[in-house]
């Protein structure tokens, strides 16, 4: 029995440990796959939390289907990216501008339009596999009217690479990784939060 299945009295007083235990218990529930797909879709267009927070515990709880989860995550992320593209292309003056403003990038979209003319493929590929918020790239791609077919292709490559690497590692080394996560859960959570903040900062100050 792992730490996700049995909590000590000390762990019961730690909200993050309780949340992890709850996630692991429900990772194979009837709504788990729907939730994973929903988060993957939303993260590519408007939601701030990456789907890894669900993909990792679900893959740990059911390693045999880890690669299938990665495929599902990739599909929904790419579809969500298309939705983000549509927001940038057709709804930027309303929804798109509001979403971009939440991250403080409202003054950088014109620069994005110019950068995309030369580096569009690399922007999509790099953002798809790094902590850079992907929703910013999908909306900016639509705003810049980047070739939609190429955008979808590069999104599938980048997002697939990211999710399949994560799922593949969990499939191959699931138990050691699970033990490591359960031992260092708080520090890992802090590290992921720092990476997310760094990703936002890179977009904000590098362009």
C-alpha positions as CSV (number, residue, x, y, z in Angstrom):
1,X,0.0,0.0,0.0
2,X,1.4,3.4,-1.0
3,X,1.2,6.8,0.5
4,X,-1.6,7.6,-2.0
5,X,-3.7,4.7,-0.5
6,X,-2.9,5.2,3.2
7,X,-2.3,8.5,4.9
8,X,-0.6,8.9,8.2
9,X,-2.0,11.3,10.8
10,X,0.6,13.9,9.9
11,X,-0.2,13.6,6.2
12,X,-3.9,14.0,6.9
13,X,-3.2,17.5,8.2
14,X,-1.4,18.4,5.0
15,X,-3.8,19.6,2.2
16,X,-1.5,18.8,-0.6
17,X,-1.1,15.2,0.6
18,X,-4.8,14.8,0.9
19,X,-5.3,16.2,-2.6
20,X,-2.7,13.8,-4.0
21,X,-4.4,10.8,-2.3
22,X,-7.8,11.9,-3.6
23,X,-6.5,12.2,-7.1
24,X,-4.9,8.8,-7.1
25,X,-8.0,7.2,-5.7
26,X,-10.1,8.8,-8.5
27,X,-7.6,8.4,-11.3
28,X,-9.5,5.4,-12.6
29,X,-13.0,6.7,-12.0
30,X,-15.6,6.9,-14.7
31,X,-15.1,10.6,-15.1
32,X,-11.3,10.6,-15.0
33,X,-10.8,10.4,-18.8
34,X,-13.4,13.0,-19.5
35,X,-11.7,15.3,-17.0
36,X,-8.3,14.7,-18.5
37,X,-9.6,15.5,-21.9
38,X,-11.4,18.6,-20.6
39,X,-8.2,20.0,-18.9
40,X,-6.1,19.2,-22.0
41,X,-8.6,21.1,-24.2
42,X,-9.0,24.0,-21.9
43,X,-5.3,24.5,-21.2
44,X,-4.6,25.1,-24.9
45,X,-7.1,27.9,-25.1
46,X,-7.8,29.5,-21.7
47,X,-7.2,27.4,-18.6
48,X,-3.9,28.1,-16.6
49,X,-3.2,24.6,-15.2
50,X,-1.4,22.1,-17.5
51,X,-3.0,18.6,-18.1
52,X,0.1,17.0,-16.5
53,X,-1.5,17.4,-13.1
54,X,-4.0,14.8,-14.2
55,X,-2.0,12.8,-16.7
56,X,0.7,11.9,-14.2
57,X,-1.5,10.4,-11.4
58,X,-3.7,8.7,-14.0
59,X,-0.7,7.1,-15.7
60,X,0.7,6.0,-12.3
61,X,-2.6,4.5,-11.3
62,X,-3.0,2.6,-14.6
63,X,0.4,2.2,-16.3
64,X,-0.9,-0.2,-19.0
65,X,-2.9,2.6,-20.5
66,X,-0.4,5.4,-20.0
67,X,0.4,5.8,-23.8
68,X,-3.3,5.7,-24.6
69,X,-3.8,8.5,-22.1
70,X,-1.0,10.5,-23.8
71,X,-2.7,10.0,-27.2
72,X,-6.0,11.2,-25.7
73,X,-4.3,14.2,-24.1
74,X,-2.6,15.1,-27.3
75,X,-5.8,14.9,-29.3
76,X,-7.8,17.1,-26.9
77,X,-4.9,19.5,-26.6
78,X,-4.6,20.0,-30.3
79,X,-8.4,20.5,-30.6
80,X,-8.2,23.0,-27.8
81,X,-5.4,24.7,-29.7
82,X,-7.6,25.1,-32.7
83,X,-10.2,26.7,-30.4
84,X,-7.5,29.1,-29.1
85,X,-6.5,29.8,-32.7
86,X,-10.1,30.7,-33.5
87,X,-10.3,33.0,-30.5
88,X,-7.2,34.9,-31.8
89,X,-8.4,35.0,-35.4
90,X,-12.1,35.8,-34.9
91,X,-12.7,36.9,-31.3
92,X,-9.5,38.8,-30.3
93,X,-11.3,42.1,-29.8
94,X,-13.5,40.5,-27.1
95,X,-12.5,37.2,-25.6
96,X,-8.9,37.1,-26.9
97,X,-7.9,40.5,-25.7
98,X,-9.4,39.7,-22.2
99,X,-7.5,36.4,-22.0
100,X,-4.2,37.9,-23.1
101,X,-4.6,40.8,-20.7
102,X,-4.9,38.3,-17.8
103,X,-1.3,37.4,-18.4
104,X,-0.2,41.0,-19.1
105,X,0.7,40.5,-22.8
106,X,-1.8,42.8,-24.4
107,X,1.0,45.1,-25.6
108,X,3.0,42.3,-27.2
109,X,0.6,40.9,-29.8
110,X,1.8,43.2,-32.6
111,X,5.3,42.0,-32.0
112,X,4.1,38.4,-32.1
113,X,2.6,39.0,-35.5
114,X,6.0,40.1,-36.8
115,X,7.9,37.3,-35.1
116,X,5.6,34.7,-36.5
117,X,6.4,35.8,-40.0
118,X,10.0,34.4,-39.5
119,X,9.8,32.0,-36.6
120,X,6.3,30.6,-36.5
121,X,7.2,26.9,-36.7
122,X,9.7,27.2,-33.9
123,X,7.4,29.2,-31.6
124,X,4.7,26.6,-31.8
125,X,7.1,23.7,-31.4
126,X,9.1,25.2,-28.5
127,X,5.9,26.4,-26.7
128,X,4.3,23.0,-27.2
129,X,7.0,21.1,-25.2
130,X,8.0,23.7,-22.6
131,X,6.3,25.4,-19.6
132,X,5.5,28.4,-21.8
133,X,1.7,28.8,-21.5
134,X,0.4,27.2,-24.7
135,X,-2.8,29.1,-24.8
136,X,-0.8,32.3,-25.4
137,X,0.7,30.7,-28.5
138,X,-2.6,29.4,-29.8
139,X,-4.3,32.7,-29.5
140,X,-1.3,34.6,-30.8
141,X,-1.2,32.2,-33.8
142,X,-4.8,33.0,-34.7
143,X,-4.2,36.8,-34.2
144,X,-1.1,36.6,-36.5
145,X,-3.2,34.5,-39.0
146,X,-0.5,31.9,-39.1
147,X,-1.1,29.1,-41.6
148,X,-3.8,27.0,-39.8
149,X,-2.8,23.6,-41.4
150,X,0.9,24.1,-40.3
151,X,-0.3,25.3,-36.9
152,X,-2.3,22.1,-36.4
153,X,0.6,19.9,-37.7
154,X,3.2,21.5,-35.4
155,X,0.8,21.5,-32.5
156,X,0.3,17.7,-32.9
157,X,4.0,17.1,-33.1
158,X,4.9,19.3,-30.1
159,X,2.1,18.3,-27.8
160,X,2.5,14.7,-28.7
161,X,6.2,14.8,-28.0
162,X,5.5,16.3,-24.6
163,X,2.8,14.0,-23.4
164,X,4.2,10.8,-24.9
165,X,7.6,11.4,-23.2
166,X,5.9,11.9,-19.8
167,X,3.6,8.9,-20.3
168,X,6.5,6.8,-21.7
169,X,8.7,7.4,-18.6
170,X,5.8,6.6,-16.3
171,X,5.0,3.4,-18.2
172,X,8.6,2.3,-18.1
173,X,9.6,3.4,-14.5
174,X,6.2,3.9,-12.9
175,X,6.8,2.6,-9.4
176,X,10.2,4.3,-8.7
177,X,8.7,7.6,-10.1
178,X,5.6,7.1,-7.9
179,X,7.7,6.5,-4.8
180,X,9.8,9.6,-5.6
181,X,6.8,11.8,-6.1
182,X,5.2,10.6,-2.9
183,X,8.4,11.3,-1.0
184,X,9.1,14.7,-2.4
185,X,5.5,15.8,-3.3
186,X,5.7,19.3,-1.8
187,X,9.1,20.1,-3.4
188,X,7.9,18.8,-6.8
189,X,4.8,20.9,-6.6
190,X,6.9,24.0,-5.8
191,X,9.2,23.2,-8.7
192,X,6.3,22.8,-11.2
193,X,4.9,26.1,-10.0
194,X,8.2,27.8,-10.5
195,X,8.5,26.4,-14.0
196,X,5.0,27.7,-14.8
197,X,5.9,31.1,-13.6
198,X,9.2,31.0,-15.5
199,X,7.3,30.1,-18.7
200,X,5.1,33.1,-18.3
201,X,8.0,35.3,-17.6
202,X,9.9,34.1,-20.7
203,X,7.0,35.1,-22.9
204,X,6.6,38.4,-21.2
205,X,10.2,39.5,-21.2
206,X,11.8,37.7,-24.1
207,X,9.7,39.4,-26.8
